[in-house]
Amino acid sequence: LDRETLQGMGLSPEDAEAAAATRRFHSGARISEEVRLALTDLELHARYTPGGDETSADVAERIAGQSVARALGAEENTLSHFSASFASGFAAGYYADLWAQVLAADAFAAFRGDSGGDSGVDNERLGRQFRSSVLAHGGGRSPTTNFREFLGRSPRIAPLLRSWGLS
């Protein structure tokens, strides 16, 4: 919820600002954790060889050492985070989810007008372009290809970082 919505619900301007700011609290730690999970997930699905030189726990520890600025706690240093990813039948689900967030934030930024040009969530031309470039293809084509057709460029991570308060 943004500041204006919270004020409309009866909160004072100061309380509304404080409540809105909680969304950004520890954003860096949250993105670091998402990246760690996504990299571990991708590594286990794409390159890990059971019975090879590294155990799955070794892989998770190596990636944590490369992507997290602090030592992991016991509750974080486990592969049980991946039960949903492996059970779903979708390889690298954490990575796919993070990439989907990048695409969604960048597309929404276009509707908000962050990219310049025609904008607004009620912009009919942009809505039709989104429908024909992204929605019409469903899962029959790469999401990145759909996105490039929609906006004429590759996705950018900056809108996602801004939405997390990390501009």
Disulfide bonds with the S-S distance in Angstrom:
none
